[in-house]
Every structure is written in C-alpha cells, then in structure tokens.
Amino acid sequence: MTATTVSSAPDRTRGVPPLDACVAVEPGVYRLGDAGERLVELDRVLIGRWPVATAHFRAFVDATSRPVRPALRGRLDAEQLSDHPVGEVSFEDAVAFCAWASVELGRMVRLPCGDEWEAAARGSEGRVWPWGDVFDPGRCDSVESGWGWTVPVRAHPEGAAAGGAEQLAGNVWEWVGDPPDEDGWRTVRGGSYLDTAWGVRCARALPADPQRPTGTTGFRIAVDSGRAS
C-alpha cells in the first residue's frame, strides 16, 4: 500500500516580508481628523506595507553593533518573534534604523509624518478604520481581538487599508516623524493590542516620551522616491 503525502499550502500570514515592501500614498488632498476637519495636501510617498519586523531590526543591530537594552535584546533573540513588529524601540532607535535602511536600500528612508501615516490608513474615502467605517475585531489586533500580545505583521491581510498598507490598527503603536511638542514629546499612531476599537481608529494620535521604549511601540518606514518592491 502506497502512502500518500499531503502537502499543506504555505501559511501566508507568517514570514518576514522584504524590508522595502512599500505601498504608495498618492498625491492629493486628504480629509484627516476624526470629523474630517482637516484638509491636507500631500505629495506622493511610499510607506511600509507592514511595520518594521523584529528580524529587520535584528539585522540593523547586528550590522551596526548598536547597543540595545535587555528588553529589546530579549525580543531580538526570540526567533518566534522574527515576523512580529519590533517593539521596545525609542524614537531615536527608529530614526537610526531609517538611516541604516537608507544605505541598505539606496534610497532616502525616514519615518512617515503623521499626516502621511493617517492618509495611508484612511485612504481617499476617509475611513474610520483602515478597512471601513464598521469595526471588525477579526481584522486587527486589539483588545476585542483577544490575542493579548503582538501578532505577526502579516496576520491580518483582510485589515489592509485601501492602498494596501497593513497593521495600521492595533498590534503596536508606531512612531511618526512629526516635530516634538513643547515638552519634547513625539507622536505615536494607530494604537496597540492593549487598545479597544476606539483606540485603534485611523485618526488616533498620542504624545509619547521619545526616550521611553515600550513593548507596545514600533514603527514603519517611509521612502520619498524610487520604486517599491
């Protein structure tokens, strides 16, 4: 009797994506803010399709010998977190990563500004959440989703924004490149797995201490010119 080998399809919700996997925020006027009260004109920019994964940040640390705190080292050494968004990073860590990525990719890499980030999340339709105006816990990593921790960056393809960017609601907060406020604090966007539906809406922004890394804060890249892979 001949044994039958059953091959399973690859799990497309796992795996580290390419560093330069980006989607375009097309030039135009976007209606931003909870009530769409701000009209903002933006130039074309490429924005990371997914947040920067732990494996990407590990490569940066290995290449630059950048010192890391114990909490971040623990994440970098955990192979099962390679395709999760990196956490435990300060604003300065994120900026330094972008400088390294600029050399690696041969293009100018930076953090997206808050308006670019929100435009990528809301699209031209001005959606409340990246996928639409009705909250769905199955499309993100929030309190209602029940995961209780970070998930792989590819875990919710059905939660993508109209332009294709994913994980813009929940999972981890993301540093953006807006100027500091009067107290020197920076801005994070998108909420984390510890936030409820209201906390992961596209317009949500929060001031954060740039020198205080947390396990719920990561980032994604923006690229000013060139072609995304």
TAGIMO-V208533 format. One record per backbone hydrogen bond with DSSP energy under -0.5 kcal/mol. NH is the residue of the N-H (numbers start at 1). CO is the residue of the C=O. If there is no record, write none. Layout:
NH | CO
NH | CO
This chain:
5 | 3
6 | 4
7 | 5
8 | 6
12 | 10
14 | 11
17 | 15
21 | 18
22 | 20
23 | 47
25 | 45
26 | 24
28 | 42
30 | 28
30 | 40
32 | 30
32 | 38
36 | 33
38 | 32
39 | 37
40 | 30
40 | 38
42 | 28
42 | 40
45 | 25
46 | 223
47 | 23
48 | 221
49 | 21
50 | 21
52 | 219
54 | 81
54 | 84
55 | 82
57 | 53
58 | 54
59 | 55
60 | 56
61 | 57
62 | 58
63 | 59
64 | 60
65 | 61
66 | 61
73 | 69
74 | 70
75 | 71
76 | 72
77 | 73
78 | 74
78 | 75
79 | 77
81 | 78
82 | 79
84 | 81
85 | 151
86 | 52
88 | 214
89 | 214
89 | 217
91 | 210
92 | 210
94 | 90
95 | 91
96 | 92
97 | 93
98 | 94
99 | 95
100 | 96
101 | 97
102 | 98
103 | 99
104 | 100
105 | 101
106 | 102
107 | 102
109 | 107
110 | 222
112 | 220
117 | 113
118 | 114
119 | 115
120 | 116
121 | 117
122 | 118
123 | 119
126 | 123
127 | 122
129 | 132
132 | 129
139 | 136
140 | 137
141 | 169
142 | 140
143 | 195
145 | 142
146 | 142
146 | 143
147 | 142
153 | 83
155 | 152
157 | 154
159 | 156
160 | 157
161 | 165
164 | 161
166 | 49
170 | 190
171 | 141
172 | 170
173 | 216
174 | 189
175 | 218
176 | 187
177 | 112
181 | 185
184 | 181
186 | 208
187 | 176
188 | 206
189 | 174
190 | 204
193 | 171
195 | 192
199 | 196
200 | 196
200 | 197
201 | 198
202 | 128
204 | 201
206 | 188
208 | 186
210 | 208
212 | 209
213 | 211
217 | 214
218 | 173
220 | 175
222 | 110
223 | 46
224 | 108
229 | 20
